[in-house]
Amino acid sequence: MTTRIAEEVADALAENRPVVALESTLLAHGLPPGRNREVAQRLEDVVREAGAVPATIAVLRGEPVVGLTGPELDRVCAPGADLTKLSRRDLGAAYALGIDGATTVASTAALAHAAGVGVFATGGLGGVHRAGDAPTSWDVSADLAVLAATPVLVVCSGVKSVLDVGATLELLETSSVPVLGYRTDRFPAFYLRESEFDVPWRVDDPERAAAVVAAHRERVPGTAGVLLANPVPEEFEMDLALHDRLLAEGLELLRTRGVTGKDVTPVLLEHFHTGSGGVSLDANEALVLSNARLAAEVAVHLAAR
């Protein structure tokens, strides 16, 4: 099975022009129908406005696609589309069985790298789960292992605040993944601009971020990617008291329903969406758009080096 790369994306890669990968799980599973298609278009628009080519990634009829067309975005975002959520481990089965699937951070990063795309924008990175005893249950997102082994820059708003932020940062350190804070000294937590944890390194402009990424790729042994943590825009940050109440309720919901594994984050995020009266959806949209813009700006500087 070969990857289908959109002509515009392939041309940009061949000419060393900047390209930014975008995931499809956010569209298929993270936003409601209608709004997801609007956000899909806005993401591609902000990437273009910043001077890069967008490449939204998904698996359609068992074929990995890097750079969805308009009709393909319609298909991914359609009500009742019911795309399977695909991490990297699921790709082989999806190819063989010919299914439609939305790619997570892990699978998007892997497919982007395979296609030659080195910059990827998303909302929040997966991490170590709070629910249960992660060191015993091994309830840790595949995003971390893929980032440790895939030389892609991932621009995100930290890790989702429903996760164990400290344990996630420790695992990133163990995996030798550089973590950069964009104009912040504190690691962001998705809906919140700051967690209680510091970032190891801070950069204050896209050019400096690109310089760090280039130095890491060219001069540091290994294949780890780089994480650039960009806080949610200040005006869209969730009220801390509301956030903490919804988190406590969501964790109790997981316990009573017995939810584990990859179903944890979707259930928690859905509780945030319904319980916040749409505040979390606005934050989610704002942060992913901000991340896409920043990723494109960094990609432009990387392409110019």
C-alpha positions in Angstrom: 0.0 0.0 0.0 1.5 3.3 -1.1 0.6 6.7 0.4 -1.4 9.0 -1.9 0.1 12.5 -1.7 -1.9 15.4 -3.0 -0.3 17.0 -6.1 0.0 20.4 -4.4 1.7 18.8 -1.4 4.0 16.7 -3.6 5.0 19.7 -5.6 5.7 21.7 -2.5 7.9 19.0 -1.0 9.8 18.6 -4.3 10.5 22.3 -4.4 11.4 22.4 -0.6 8.5 24.7 0.1 6.9 24.6 3.6 4.2 22.0 4.3 2.2 21.5 7.5 0.5 18.2 8.3 -3.0 18.3 10.0 -4.7 15.4 11.7 -8.2 14.2 11.0 -9.3 12.7 14.4 -10.0 16.3 15.6 -12.4 16.6 12.7 -14.1 13.2 12.9 -14.2 12.8 16.7 -13.3 16.1 18.4 -15.8 18.5 17.0 -19.6 18.3 16.2 -20.8 17.9 12.6 -20.9 21.2 10.7 -18.5 22.9 13.0 -15.8 20.3 12.2 -16.0 21.1 8.4 -15.8 24.8 9.1 -12.7 24.3 11.3 -11.2 22.0 8.7 -11.3 24.8 6.2 -10.1 27.5 8.6 -7.1 25.3 9.5 -6.1 25.0 5.9 -6.7 28.7 5.3 -4.5 29.9 8.2 -1.7 27.6 7.1 -1.9 29.1 3.6 -2.1 32.6 4.9 1.2 32.0 6.8 2.9 30.9 3.6 2.7 27.1 3.9 0.8 24.3 2.2 -1.7 22.3 4.3 -1.8 18.5 4.3 -4.7 17.1 6.2 -4.2 13.3 6.7 -6.6 10.4 6.9 -7.1 6.8 5.7 -9.8 6.5 3.0 -10.9 3.0 1.8 -7.8 1.6 3.2 -5.5 4.1 1.5 -3.4 6.6 3.5 -3.9 10.1 2.1 -1.6 13.1 2.8 -3.5 16.2 1.6 -7.3 15.7 1.5 -9.3 17.3 -1.2 -12.4 19.3 -0.5 -14.8 16.4 -1.1 -12.6 14.2 1.0 -12.8 16.7 3.9 -16.6 16.6 3.4 -16.5 12.9 3.8 -14.4 12.9 6.9 -16.6 15.6 8.5 -20.0 14.3 7.4 -22.6 13.5 10.0 -22.7 9.8 10.7 -19.4 9.2 8.9 -18.2 7.0 11.7 -14.6 6.9 10.8 -12.5 4.6 12.9 -10.0 6.3 15.2 -6.6 5.1 14.0 -3.3 5.2 16.0 -0.1 4.0 14.3 -0.6 0.4 15.4 -4.0 0.3 13.6 -2.8 1.4 10.2 -1.9 -2.1 8.9 -5.3 -3.4 9.7 -7.0 -0.4 8.3 -5.1 -0.8 5.0 -5.9 -4.5 4.7 -9.6 -4.2 5.6 -10.1 -1.1 3.4 -11.7 1.1 6.0 -12.1 4.8 6.5 -10.2 6.1 9.4 -9.2 9.3 11.2 -5.6 9.6 12.2 -4.5 10.5 15.7 -1.3 12.4 16.6 0.7 9.2 16.5 -0.5 8.0 13.1 -0.5 11.5 11.6 3.1 12.1 12.6 4.1 8.7 11.3 2.4 9.2 7.9 3.6 12.8 7.6 7.2 11.7 8.2 6.9 8.9 5.7 5.6 11.4 3.1 8.5 13.8 3.8 6.5 16.4 5.9 8.4 17.5 8.9 6.0 19.9 10.7 2.6 18.9 12.2 0.0 21.0 14.0 -2.5 19.6 16.4 -4.6 20.5 19.4 -3.1 18.6 22.3 -0.6 15.8 22.7 -1.7 12.5 24.3 0.1 11.5 27.4 0.0 9.5 30.6 -3.6 9.0 31.8 -4.7 10.0 35.3 -7.5 7.4 35.4 -6.3 4.3 37.2 -2.7 3.5 38.0 -0.8 4.2 34.8 2.5 2.6 35.8 0.5 -0.6 36.4 -2.1 -0.4 33.7 0.3 1.1 31.1 -2.4 3.6 30.1 0.0 5.8 28.1 -0.8 7.4 24.7 1.1 6.0 21.7 1.7 9.7 20.8 4.7 9.8 23.1 6.4 6.7 21.7 5.9 7.9 18.2 7.2 11.4 18.9 10.3 9.7 20.5 11.0 7.8 17.3 9.8 10.2 14.6 11.7 13.4 13.6 8.7 15.6 13.2 8.0 19.0 14.9 4.7 18.7 16.7 3.1 22.1 17.5 0.4 21.7 20.2 -1.1 23.3 23.3 0.8 21.0 25.6 -1.1 17.9 26.7 -4.8 17.7 27.6 -5.4 18.8 31.1 -7.4 15.6 31.7 -4.1 13.8 31.7 -1.2 13.5 34.1 0.9 16.4 32.9 3.9 15.8 35.2 4.2 12.1 34.3 3.9 12.9 30.6 6.8 15.5 30.8 8.9 12.9 32.7 8.3 10.3 29.9 9.2 12.9 27.2 12.4 13.6 29.1 13.2 9.9 29.3 12.6 9.7 25.6 15.0 12.6 24.9 12.2 14.6 23.2 13.0 18.4 23.4 10.1 20.4 24.8 10.0 24.1 23.9 7.5 26.6 25.4 6.4 29.3 22.9 6.5 32.6 24.7 5.9 30.8 28.0 8.0 29.4 30.8 5.2 27.1 32.0 4.0 24.0 30.1 0.5 24.6 28.9 -2.4 22.2 29.6 -4.7 22.5 26.6 -7.7 24.5 28.0 -5.4 26.2 30.5 -2.5 28.4 29.5 -0.3 27.1 32.3 0.2 23.9 34.3 2.3 23.7 37.4 5.3 22.5 35.4 8.0 24.5 33.8 9.2 24.0 30.2 12.9 23.1 29.8 13.4 25.7 27.0 11.6 28.8 25.8 11.5 30.4 22.4 9.8 33.7 21.6 9.5 33.7 17.8 9.1 31.3 14.9 12.6 31.9 13.6 14.2 30.9 16.9 12.0 27.8 17.1 13.0 26.8 13.6 16.7 27.2 14.6 16.3 24.8 17.5 14.5 22.3 15.4 17.1 22.5 12.7 20.0 22.1 15.2 18.2 19.1 16.8 17.7 17.4 13.4 21.2 18.1 12.0 23.5 17.8 15.0 21.9 15.6 17.6 22.0 11.8 17.2 18.8 9.9 17.2 15.4 10.2 15.6 13.3 12.0 18.3 10.9 14.7 17.2 10.5 18.1 18.9 7.5 19.4 20.8 6.6 23.1 20.6 4.0 24.0 23.2 1.9 27.0 22.4 -0.6 28.1 25.0 -4.3 28.6 24.1 -5.0 32.2 23.2 -5.6 34.1 26.5 -9.1 35.2 25.6 -10.2 31.6 25.1 -8.6 30.1 28.2 -11.2 28.2 30.3 -12.0 29.5 33.8 -9.9 27.5 36.3 -12.8 26.8 38.7 -15.0 25.6 35.8 -12.2 23.5 34.5 -11.4 21.8 37.8 -15.1 21.0 38.5 -15.5 19.4 35.1 -12.3 17.4 35.5 -13.4 16.1 38.8 -16.8 15.2 37.5 -15.3 13.6 34.4 -12.9 11.4 36.4 -15.8 10.2 38.5 -17.7 9.5 35.3 -14.9 7.3 34.0 -14.8 5.4 37.3 -18.5 4.7 37.4 -18.7 3.7 33.7 -15.5 1.6 33.9 -14.0 3.5 30.9 -10.4 2.7 30.1 -7.8 2.9 27.3 -8.3 4.9 24.2 -12.0 5.7 25.2 -10.9 7.8 28.2 -10.0 11.0 26.4 -13.1 11.1 24.1 -15.4 10.6 27.1 -13.7 13.2 29.2 -13.6 15.8 26.3 -17.3 15.2 25.6 -18.1 15.8 29.2 -16.1 19.1 29.0 -18.0 20.1 25.9 -21.5 19.5 27.3 -20.7 20.6 30.8 -19.1 23.9 29.8 -21.9 25.1 27.6 -19.6 25.2 24.5 -16.7 27.1 26.2 -14.4 24.1 25.7 -15.3 23.8 22.1 -14.4 27.5 21.5 -11.1 26.9 23.3 -10.4 23.8 21.3 -11.0 25.6 18.0 -9.0 28.7 19.0 -5.9 26.7 20.2 -5.7 24.4 17.2 -6.0 27.4 14.8 -3.3 29.2 16.7 -1.1 26.1 16.5 -1.6 25.7 12.8 -0.6 29.3 12.2 2.5 28.9 14.4 3.4 25.6 12.7 3.2 27.3 9.3 5.4 30.2 10.4 8.0 27.8 11.7 7.8 25.7 8.6 8.5 28.8 6.5 11.7 29.5 8.4 12.8 25.8 8.2 12.3 25.7 4.5 14.4 28.9 4.1 17.4 27.5 6.0 
